[in-house]
Amino acid sequence: MTASPKRPRLLLDAGPYSLSATGITGIGVRVAELAETLAAHFPVLVSMEDTTDCVDIAAAVAVPAALWDKHLAESDVVFFFDLPDPARLEQAAAAGKRIVTENAPPIEHLEYPSLLRAADPAGAHRALVAAFERQLQVSHHFLCRSRVERVALVACLCLAGRLAPQDIARSRTLSHLISTVPIGFSAASEATAARRPSRPLADVLWTGGIWTYFHPLLLVDAMALCRDAGTPMTAAFLYAQPSPDNRESIRQVSERIAALGLDGAVRLIGEPLRHQERDGIIKGARALVCVARPGIENETCVRLRARDSRLYGVPSIVDSGGPTGAELAADGLGYVLTSDDPGELAETLIKITRDGTGPAGAHPGYRYDRTLGNLMDWLLERAT
């Protein structure tokens, strides 16, 4: 009889990203749902700054970052997301742990107001690049969220000296080194979303952040055009909690709402929503909007907000400047704008409203228990 392979113990570092019910956002949701799915097969700990009010992560266990040393010693594989704490990354490497990283080159950071206000913006960015390079050097396996991110990663790995002829000889697709796990959702989230009743907050929801590389004013202008065309509707920006990198953008949106007389019709949600509330709120919307300005950041990733359309079946309206729209449209979940003309967005919103269809439900192909197979094979074959 063949012995079953040892199940390695996994430690997922959530870093600075909250997993609390009122603080969780895109990356936090990604960490939580991956942990939840992996915990059906492996012992999983999730290290976070504050375990208070943590969202449900099933059999995975939330542990405080203050006990990092203890939990690192007990684990076989450590996962890092985005740019991790350098000291924790070095500890994991020095301890000989297998390291799995999900990150992309620090391109969007080039537009962060907080970085641009630094005494030496170029130096501050070089530090981020150095941290990313260190991840490339010490990680044993990489997660990618999309095809375009995989291509960018492979180029980075080549430049970092991480690819050799033996890698291609082993796998021409580099499956031993990279797992592509599209932005999706856990089976538990699908079941929860299906049973929660719709709780409409607005007809249209802006589901991304209000960042400098997005175009939130486009939605405000389109809402005014819908009103003027005799099809008034309501909209809400779900993530309008101020931070150093979005405060100016929020101010501009607020001023545009007032200038166009849309007070009451367009809302900025300044208070955190509980994670459990999002199911009903998104199911109650007719459309989701997340439009970016033309820019290289937008061309090199698929937005985490793709999860919402894939989980709830509510269509997203996005720009044509990157792969997000192409991916969603291919699955019948997206409308891709061809310009930054608010009239085109208004026409699209009116069309969706007149179609009268409700949420289509989850797209099962993006459930993590169906997309994590390559990673789980690697964990069993290579992690110990």
Beta strands, then each sheet from edge to edge (+ up, - down):
strand 1: 10-13
strand 2: 44-48
strand 3: 61-64
strand 4: 77-81
strand 5: 98-102
strand 6: 141-144
strand 7: 178-180
strand 8: 204-206
strand 9: 235-237
strand 10: 266-268
strand 11: 287-290
strand 12: 316-318
strand 13: 334-336
sheet 1: 3+ 2+ 1+ 4+ 5+ 6+ 7+
sheet 2: 10+ 9+ 8+ 11+ 12+ 13+
end
